[in-house]
Amino acid sequence: MRRVTKPVTAVLIGAGDRGLHVYGKYAQKFPDELKIVAVAEPIAIRREKCRKWHRITESHAFASWEDLFQLGKIADVAIITTPDQLHMQPTVQALELGYDVLLEKPMATTIEDCKTLVQKAEETEKILQICHVLRYTQFYSTIYSLIRKGKIGDIVNISMRENVSYYHYAHSYIRGNWHNRETSSPMILAKCCHDLDLLYWFVGAKAEKISSFGALTFFGPENAPEDAPEYCLDGCPHEKTCLFYAPRIYVDIVPLLRIAQKGGSFMERIISSLVLKYPALKKIPPFSKAKAYSGWPIHVITEDTSIEGRIKALKTGPYGKCVYKVEDHNVVDHQTVNIFFENEVTATLTMHGHSHEEGRSIRIDGTKGTITGRFLASGTKLVLYESLSGKKEVVLKTNMLDAHGGGDFALMKAFIKNVREQSKNGTMTSAKEALESHLMAFAADISRLEEKTVNLNELR
């Protein structure tokens, strides 16, 4: 007889892109595993959408997490996806109320707050799992397995690149929530704590010293095209030549069509290629499906994802602004990090916001061989080279994946399993484990700003 297992119940704190459209979608797809029973979200339209999607009673939908927590502990877990600087307080209170917690990365925006969260999880003996989703992907877990099996001997050096596409950088780090380090977090923390976590995981040792260089070089009023208005739709004379012309990204979705053209299914490649060549086809089925796309980043700029809704948002909202004229934009557009680990492995991480295609790349050299890999929006490829035999093996190759290569849902499955088994040891991305990557990011930020090498023991 098949055993019936009740779903894990959850309160959702923050019903934005990650909360509603990732973890909320998991609950919709796997209702036997996760059920969202309450939501706290200050934006009314998002709160109501979440309430309807998950059939939450009106008495369990709140504008603030403080109001929700007045009910006490009403579910098994709390999923917290508030803005970066609003992570610490609701997480502490959730742990004190007895919730196991899934917390979006970065876990906090200061060293002190990160340490506080680790200590609070240990004090309450509750699960605090950080959303370092890349550990859960097939791509990076395969790399980890190859390393642990000794396929390349002992690691000597790792080179990683976080190639943020020009449109993603413009969307998130100029026009979006992470455009100002004082109101969000440094880009090396917000974007690359993923990558630093992977380095720590692969190397199997803590970082000892870090140096870093970077700058905001290109985006500023001095590089604005002549006669460029404040908003793209205010009659910009450079719409045909500007990479960052907002309607091309959000209405014509040219960057997304190019991804599908490279790595989608056969039909997706054909449809995308034809629509890119003949834009008028978007008015005719099945090509009109491309025009109707409403996933990331479209649902970020407006809750009304119709073409009319998008245009309205671009006329007055932040995502329609000229990228050269966002006055309080101050995050780097390129940065390198040099790392010396306690076991004498060296590593470099390069991050920049000017790539033609979204994705990461990696090269790991060991005493017996090399691993190279590409983790792109259009697909992945992982190759193993054996130095002695000269053998080359394509270990993994896939077509287009979701933004995190299947890691989002794999993370959720692991979290639910840990909660059901009450296994803190099974939490691969616990707060204590995630602390190392965050300290590496803080060290890189300090090094860049103060122009010095940082000893990580001074931060621990």
N, C-alpha and C positions, 0 to 999 in steps of 0.2 A: 504494500500500500504506500502511495506517494505521500511523503511528509509535507504538510502545509506549513509554510513559514510566513509569519506576519511581516509586512514591510517595516523597515526602520522608519520612524517618524521624525520629521525635521521642522524646525523653524528657520525661515530664510531671512537673513538680515542683509538687505540690499538686493533689489530686484532689477539691476541693470543688465549690462551685456553678459557678464559671467554668471551672475546669480540666476537671472530669468532664462537666458538663451542657451546656457550650457548645462548647469546643474539642474535647473528647472526642467529642461528638455529630457534629462536623464530620468527624472521622476515620471514624466509623461510616457516615456518609452518603456520603462521597467517599473510599472506600478506595484508589482509584487515585491520589489526591493526597496523602494523609497517612496514615502508619501509626505508631501509638504502640507502641514496643518496650520501654519500661521506665517504671516509675512510682516516685516517692518520696512517701509520704503517711503521716503519723504515726497517723492514725485507721484501725485495722485493717479495719473494715467497708467503708470507702471504698476503701482500698487493694485489698482483695479484689474489690470490685465492678469497679473499673477493670481489674484483672488479667483478670477473666473477660470483660468487655465487649470487650477488645482482644486477648484470647488471648496475654497476656504470660506468659512462663515464670516459675515461682516464683523462679528465680535472679535475675530482673530486677525484682523487686518489693521495695521497701525502705521502712523506717520513716523514713529521713532522707535528705536530698539529699547529705549528706557521704558516706554509705555508697554511694549510687549512683555518685557521682563517683569513688569508688575504682576503678571499672572503666575510668576514662579516657573517651575520646570513643568512644561506641558508636552514635551516630546523627548525623544531619545538623544537627538543631536541638534546642534546649531550650525548652520552653514553661513559663514560671514564673508560677504563680498562688498563691503563698504569701500569708499575711496581710501587710498593708502594711509593717509594720516588719521583715519578714523577706525583703525583696526584694533588698537590696544584696549580701549575701555570696554567695548562690548564683549571682546574675547575674555577679558578678566572676569567680567560679571557672569558670562555664560559658564565658565569653568566653576566659579563659586556656587552657581545654582545647581551644578551637577551634570551639565551637558558635556558630552563629547563634542569636539569642535573640528570642523573643516574650515580652514582659514586661507583665503586667497593670498597669494604672494604679491609684494613683499610682506612679510609678517608684521613689520613695523618700520618706521622711518628714522628711528634713532637706535644707537647701540643699547642704550639703557632700556628702552621699551622692549627690544628684542629679548634681552636678558630677563626682564620682568615676566614676559610670557613663558619662557622656558621654566623659570622658577615656579610660576603659578600652576603650570601643568604638573610639575613634580609634586607640589604641595597638595593639590587636589586629587592626584592620582587618576586624572582623566586623560583621554586621548586628545592630543592637539596635533592634527595633521595639516601640514602646509602644502599648498597646491603647486608643488614642483612637478608638473605633469610630465615633463620630458623623461624622467626616470621610468615612466610607465609605458613608453612607446616601444614598439617592436624594434625600431631602428637603434635607439640608444641602449636598450636592454641587450640587444645582440652584441653591440660593442663591448659592453660590460662582461658578457659571457665569454667572448673571445679572449679578453684580457685575463680573466680569472682562470681560464683553461690553459694559459701559458702559450697561446698561439703566436705571440710576438716576443716571447721572453719577458724580460723586465723592461718596464717603460723607462725611456730616457727623456723624451720630449713630446709635448703635445702642442699643436697649433690649432686654435679654433677661431672661426669667424662668425660673427652675428651680422649678416648682411641684411640690414633693414631696408626694404624697398623705399624708393623716393615717395610713393604715395602713402605708405604706412607711416613713415616719419612725419609727413605733412599732416596726416590724419590725427595721429596720437600725440606727437611731440611738438607740434606747432599750433594746430587748431584745437587739439583735444585736451583731455584732462591732465596730461603729463607735460604740458608746455612750460611750466614754471616749477623749478625745483623747490622753492619755498612753500608752495601750496600743494605739492604732491611729493615727489622724491627725486633724487638724482637719476638720470637715465641709466647709469651703470647699475643701479640697484633695481629700478623699476623693470628694465628690460633684460638685464643680464644676470640677475641672481639665478635664473635658470641655468645659464651656461657655467657659472662659477660653481653651482651645485654639482653639475655633471663632472667638472674637473676634479673636485674633491672626491666624488664617488669613484671615478676611474682610477685616480692615483692611489687612493687608499691611505692617505696621510694628510695631516693638516698643513696649511700654508704657513711658511715661516716668515717670508719677506715679500713685499709687493712694491712695485713702482709703476707709475701710470702717467700717461700724457694724453692730452686731448683739448679740444676747443670747439667753440661755435664759430665756424669759419664763413659759411656761405649765406645763411639766412639773416637778413637785416635790411634796413631801409636803404643802405648804400648800394645794395645789389638789386633793388626794385627796378623793373623795366620802366622806361620813361612813360609818363602819363598813366601809370597803373592806378586804378581807383582802389578804394578801401575794400570793396567787395567785387568778386569776379563778375557777378551779374550786373554790376553798375556800368556795363558797356566797356569792358576791358579791351583795348585794341590789340592785345597780345594773346587772345584766346587760342589761336591756332598754333602758337609756338611755345606757349608756357606749359611746362610739364605738370604744373600744379593747378591748372584751371579746374575749379571745383566741379562744374557740370560734367566734364569728361570722366572724372573719377566716380561721381555719385549718381549721375543720370545715365550717361552712356556706358558706364562701368567698363571702360576700355582695359584697365589693368587686370580685372578679373577675367574678362574674355580671353586675354592673352595667356593667362594661367591655364584656363580650360583648353585653349588651343594647343598647348604643349603637353598637358598631362591628363586630360580628361578621358572619358570613354570614347569609343569611335564616333558615336553620334555627337557627343559634346565637342569633340575636335572639329567635326564637319560644320556644325551649327555655329560655333564660335568663329571659325575662319570665315565663313560666309557673311556673318553679321559684321565682322570687322572690316571686310572688304566692301560690303553693300549695306550700310547702316539702315537704309529704308526697309530692309527685310524685317526689322524688329516689330513692324506693324502687322506681320502675317504669322499665324500659327504654322509650325511649332517654334518659329524664331522669336515670337513674342514672349516666350518664357524667359529669354535672356533679359528683356526689358523689365520683366516683372520680378526679377531677383530682389529679395529683401533681407538677405542675411548680412553678416558683417562685411563692410562697415556701414551698410545702409541703415540698419535699425539703430545705429548709434546716433545718427544725426537728427532723427525725428521718429516719433511714434507713428506718424502717418507716412508709410513707405510708398504711397502712390507717387507717380511722377510729379503730380501737382504738389503733393506734400513735400517732396524733396526740394523742388524749386523754391517753395515758400521758405523752407528752412535755410536754404543757401542764400536767400536775399537778405536775411537779418541775423542769422545765427553764426556762431564761431566757425563752423565748417565751410562757410562760403567766403571767408576773409582771404585777402591777399596774403600769402605766406610770408611776404617780406615786410608786412606792416602790422604784425601782432606785437604790440608794444612791450608786453611783459614776458615774451618768450626768451628763456635764458638757459635752456639745456644744450649740452654739446651736440654737434652733429657727427663727430667722430672721436674715438678714444681707443687707445691701446693699453693693455694691462700685462705686465711682466710678473711672473710668479715663480718663487723658489720654494719648493715644498720641503718638509722636514726629512723626507727620504731622498732628497737631492734631485728629484725630478724637476725639470723646468717646464714652464708652459707660457704661452702667450695667448691672449684673447684680443681680437680686434672687433670693434663694433663701429658701425657707421650707418648713416641714413640716406645713402645715395645709390643703392643698388638698383639695377634694372629689374631684378627679380627677387622676390622675398625668399629668404632661406638661410640656413646655416651650413657650414662646411667644417670638416675636421680632418686632421692628419695626426696619427699617433705612431711614433717610431720607437721600437723596442730593440733589444739586443739580438732578436732572432727574426724580426720582420716588421712590417708596416701595415697599418690600417688607414684607408682613406675613405671618406664618405661625404655625400651631399644629402642634405635634408631640406628639400625645397618645397615650395607650395605646389609645384607641378609634378613632384614625385621624389623618390629617394633612390640612392644607390650606395652600396657598401662593398668595398673591395679589400681582400686580404692578400698580402704579398709575403711569401716565405723567402727569406734571403738565401738560405742554403740551396734549395732546389730551384729557385727562380720561378716557382709556381705562383700563378695569379688566379684567384678565385673570387667571382662575384657572389658574395654571401647573401645579399639581399637587393632586390630591385622592385619598386612599386610605382604605380601611376599616382595621380593626384590624390592627396589625402586631405583631411580637414586641417585646420590651422595648426593643431598640435599632434598630428600624426596618429590619432586614435588614443592619445594619452589622457584626454579629458575623461572619457568614459571608463578607461582602465583604472584611473585614479579613483573614480567613484566606486567601482566594484571592490577595489582594495579597501577603501575606507569603510564601506558597509560590512565587509567581511571582518575587519578588525573590530568594529563596533559589536557585531553579533557575537564574536568570540571573546570580546574584551581583552584583546591582545595588543598591548602597547609595544611589545617586542616585534610584532609584525608590521608596525608602522614604518615603512621605508623612508618616509619624508616627515618624520616627527619634528617638532619645533627644535628640539635639542640638536638633531641632525642638520636641520636647515640653518641653524645659527652660524655654522662655519661659512656657508656661502655668503650670508649677509655681512659677516665681519670682513670677508674678502672685498665685498663691494664698498663698504665704508672705508676700508684701507685704501682702495683704489681712488676713491673720491678725495680723501685726505692727501694722498700723494700728488694727485693732479693739481689740487688747489695750493698746496704748500710747497710743492716742488721738492719732495724728499722721498726717500725710501722708508716704508713703514714696516716696523716689526710687529707681527700680528699678536705676539704675546703681550704687547702693551695695551691691546684692545680687549683681550679675553678676560 
